[in-house]
Amino acid sequence: MDLTSVLLLCKQIKESGKTPSMGLIKAKSSQVLPIPLIVSGLKRFKEMSPAEIDELRTPNTQQAQNLITESKSENERIVELEREIVEIKSELKEMRTLLKASSHR
């Protein structure tokens, strides 16, 4: 991954209504990024004018597809985690009920 890819991630984060940060860049990236690359990319992005940011384009279709796929898989992971939380809460409630019943004996 290069500086352009980091800039594109910053643009994607900004377009989603969030302020680009090291944590968000690391979370959005499909690869492990070196901290100096993230720092320089973030610094460069903050120095860019809105027109320069607008001009940022994905160099090829494959990279654009990778960014879209990453977002989908992230959303899928969130949905799966939410399902697991519901299941864990249900099991916890059941365990509390059993614990109360056994302590009254």
N, C-alpha and C positions, 0 to 999 in steps of 0.2 A: 504494500500500500504506500502511496506517495502523498505529497503535500496536497495535490489536487483532490485526491480522494477525501482527505481530512476536510478540505474546504467544502466539498460537496456534502459531507455529513453535517457540517455546521449549517449549511444552507437548508438542508432537509429538516434539521432540528428547529431552526428559526421559523421555517414555513409551517411547522406544526404548532407554533405559538409559544415555544419555549426559548429560553436564552441558552445558546450553546455553552457548554462547560466541559471540563475534562471528563467528568463522570458520565455525562450523556454521550459524549463522543465515544468513550470506551464501550458503553453499553450498546450503542448502535452499530459498532463495527463488527464485522464477521471475523476479523483477524485480531490478534494481539498487536497493539500498536506501541511503539517505543514512546515513552513519556516526552522526550525532546521533540518528536514529530508532532505530537498532540499540542504541546505548548506553542511551537512555532506556527502550526496551522491555526490555532485559536487566536494567537496574536495577530497573524496576518488577516484573518477574517474580520476581527474587530477594527482593523485599520481600513478595510475596504469600504468604498462608497456603495450606496444602494444600487447604483448603475453597474458597478463591477460585480456585485453579488448577483444581480439579475443576469449578467453575462455568463456566469458559471454554468456550464453545460456538461453533462455526462459525456465523456469522450467516445463511448461506444454503447451499443444497445445491451451488450452482455453485462456491463457494469450497472446500467440502469436496472436491469432485471434482477441482479444480485441485491441491490438496495431494496427493491420491492419485496423480494423473497424474504429478506431479513426481517422486514417489518411484519410480514404475514406470520412468519414463524414466531416472532416475539409476541404477537397478538394471540396466537394459538397457545403459547406457553402460559400466558396470563389466564386465558380461559381455563386451561387445565388446572392451574394452581387454584383458581377460584372454586372449581369443582371439588378439589381435594380439601379445601378449607371447609366447605359445606359438609362434606363427609366426616371430617374430623370433629366438627362441632356436634354433629348428630351422634357420633360415637361417644363423645364426652358427656353429652346430655344423658345418654343411656347408662353410662357408667355411674354418673352421679345418682341417678334413680336407683340403680342396683345397690350402691353404697348406702344410700339412705334407708332402703328396705332392710339391708343386712344389719344396720346399726340399731334398728328398732326391735330386733329380736331378742 
